[in-house]
Amino acid sequence: MNKIYTLLTIILVFTYSNKMNAQIICDSTGNLIIYSNYNGGELTINVDENIPNLKIGLESYCFEHVTITGAYAGNVTGVWWTGYNSMNNNCSTPVPFAPTITGAVNATVDSITPMATATYNDPDGWPTMIMCYQCIFNPGALNNSPAQVVHFFQTYLGGTFRYHFTQYGCWTGTYNVSDGGNCCLVQGGTVSVNDVDNSDELFISPNPTTGAIGIRNYELGIRNVLIYDVMGQLVFQSNIQNSKSEINISSFDNGIYFVRLMDGDGNMVYSEKVIKE
């Protein structure tokens, strides 16, 4: 009888453990996945699932080495790392003591941008991208909210949110894309770029453009326009006074830019990716 009880206990513990470690796919049709933590470390992402046009967002307080591998690693078209970039080596990560990304051989966007400006003004988050290590609404004064994290990577990488895997400790070993993440939709909430898209009232055209872009602003209180390049560097800033404005970007190099329209309080009201040809 004792052997039976012991066997049942083992089964129950194993089952409970699997439930605790089970991950979540927030949207199985999505193509944007995010990994964030505090300590950084060695993160190997095994792209073991055929997800076309896969985007990967990465954020940590300490530096991390990210390796993208797997049968479908070639599907990755964009990777972006941001965070505080602390040189604290809490995970005994080997040199170089700096964030690295390897394996994204087909990525057209491959960026390491420490302390990037947050694209979503969340009172429960920090105005620059520092770290996110837990899936709660108010993670603390020096953290980004999950909503900020998702919004940032959707702004710069595009795509539809699939999952967000966040934790405090070091990344160790291999993480399979098919296993998903802990999502952060129920407790933390996420804010998509589309949630602040007021395209019926405001739009930027033409896109693509060879010279100027026109901005139509009706009753959204737009006061400033900011333009960033794919490296996250601010390349243009100007006030907007009229309901119709034109910005000449003919001197810009050809490529992708991100236009953000801000209200008088510094909140982003609209964001759009613009192609300069």
N, C-alpha and C positions, 0 to 999 in steps of 0.2 A: 504493500500500500504506500509506503514512504517513497518508493521508487516512482510510483504513478504521480504522487504529489510533486515530486522533484521535477519530473518531466513536464507536468502541466505548468509549473512555475517558470521553467526555462522557455516554454513556448510563449507564455504570456509576456515575459520580459522581452523576448525577441520581437514579438508583435508590437509591443508598446514602443520599443526602441525604434523600429522601422517607421512608426507613425510620427515619432518625434523628429526623425531625420528626413522624413518625406518632404520633397520640394513641390513647388506649384508652378504650373504654366498658367500665366494670367490670361494670355490670349494665344491660342495655338496657331492663329493665322499671322501673328506678329513676326517682325524680323529685326527688332531692336532688343538686345539683351544687355544687362548692366551688372557689373560686379563692383561692390564697394566695401571697404573695411577701414579699420584704424591702423593696424600694424603693418600693412603691406605684406611682403614676403614673396614666395615663389608661386605664381599662379599659372598653371597650365590649363588651358581651355581646349577640351577635346570636342571639335565640331563633328559629332558622330551622327548628325541628323541633317538631311538635305533641306536647308532653309535658303532659298534664293536671296541674293542681295542682303546678306546678313551684316548687321551693324553691331559693334561692341563698344559700350561705354565703360570706362574704368575710373574709379576714384578711391584715393586712400590718403591718409595723413602722412604716413611714412612711405618711402620709396618702395617700389615693387618691380619684380621682373616678370613680365607676362609673355608666355609662349603660346601661340595658337597652332594647334596641330589637328590631326584627324582626317578622315576620308573626305570631308567636305570643307576643309580649311580654305580651299580656293574660292568658296562662296562669299568669303568675308570681303566686303567692298569698302568698309570704313571702320577705323578704330580711333578712339580718342581717350587720352588719359589726362586727368586733371586732379588737383589736390594740393595739400600744403607743401609737399615735397620735403618733409623733414628727413634729415640724414640719420635720425635715430634708427639703429639697426637692431630692432627688438627681435627679429626673426633669424638672426645670423645669416642674412642673405649675402651671398658672395659678391665680390666686385663685378661691375662698377656700382658704386654707392649712389645710384641715380635710377630713376624709372626707365625701363626699356620695354620695347615691344618687338617681338620677332615672330615670323611665321605668316604674317598677313601679306602674302606675296602679291595679291591682286587688289589690295586696298588702294583706292584712288585718294582717300583721305586717311592720313596716318599721322596723328598729331600728339605731342606731349606738351601740354600747356599748364604749368603750375599756376595756382591762384587765379584762375580765370574768373571773370565777373559772372555772377549768377544771372540767368536769363529770366528768372521768375522771382518777384519781390514777395517773399513769404515772411510774415512777422515771426514765425517760429523757426526761421532758418537764417543763415549767415549770408551777407551780400556778396561774398566771394566763395568760390568752390574750394572747400577745405577738406571735408570728409563726411561720410554718412556710415554709421555702423549699427544702426538698429531701426527696426520697422515700427516706430511709434510716431505720434503726431508732433511731439515737442522734444526732440532729442537733446536739446541743450544749446547754450548760447554760442558755442563755437562749432556747431554742426550744421550741415545742410539737411533740410527736411527731405524725405523721399520724393515729395512733389517737386522740389527744386532739382533734384538729381535727374528725374525722368525728363523734366522740361528742358534742362540744359542739353542733354544728349539728343533729344528730338530736334532741338533747334539747330544743332551743328551737324548731326549725322542724318537726320530724317528718319523715316521708317515708322512702323507701328509697334508700340510697346508690347513685348512678349513676356519678359520677366525681369525682376531685379533681385539679385542674390546679395544680401548684405549681412555682415557679421563683424564682430569686434576683433577677433584674434588673427593670427598669421594665416595667410594662404599656404597650404601645403598639399602636395600631390596634384592629382588631375581631377578636374571638374567637367563632367559631361554635359554638353548642351541639352541633351535629351532629358536630363534630370531636373532641369528648370531651376527655379530660385524660390525665395520666400515672398516674392510678389509685392508686398507693401500696399496692397490696394484696400484692404479692410480697415486696418488701423491707421495707416499713414495717409492714404489717399494719394493720388497722382494728378498732376495737371498737365494735360497735353498742350502742345503748341496750338492745336485746333481749338482748345477751350478759350483762347484769347483772340481767335481769328474772327474779326468783324468784317468779313469781306463784302457783305452787303452794303456797308457804309464807308468802307475804306479799301483802297486797293493801290497797288504799285504797278505801273506799266510804262513801256513795254518790257516784257521779260520772256526771253533774253533781250538784251539791248546792246547797241553798238556805241551809244553815247550818253544820252540823258534818260533819266527815269522820272516819270510824273507821279506825284503822290496826291491823292484826293482824300481830303479829311473833312468830314461833315460835322457831326456833333460828338466826337469822341475825345475832344480836348487835347489833341496832339500838340506838343510844344517843342519836341526835339527829335531829330533823326540821328541815329548812330549807324555806322557801317563798319563791319568787321570783315577781315579776310579769313581764309580757312585756317590760319594759325591762331585765330582768336585775337589778333591785334586790331585795335581801333584805328581805322584809316581815314575816317571822315566823321565830322560832327557839326551839326548846324541847328539853329532854331527854326521853327516853322510858325509863321504868323498868319498865313492865309489858308483858306479851305482847299486851294489848289496850288501846289508847289512843284517846281522842277529842279532836279539836281543833276548837274553835268558830271558824269564819271568817265568821260572819254579818255582822260589821262590815266585811268586805272589800267593795270595789266589785265589781259584776258584771263578769265577764271571765274570762280564761284565766290560770291560775297553774301553776307548776312545783314539784312537791313532790319533794324529795330526802331520802332516808333514809340516814343515815351510821352506820358502825360506830364503835367506840371509838377506832380509829386514824385516823379522819377519811376513810376510804374510802367512796365512794358505793356502796351495796348495791342501791338501787332508785331509779328515777326514774319519775314519772308526771305527765302533764298533767291538771290538774283544772279543770273549768269551774264557776265560781260563778255561779248564776242568781239 
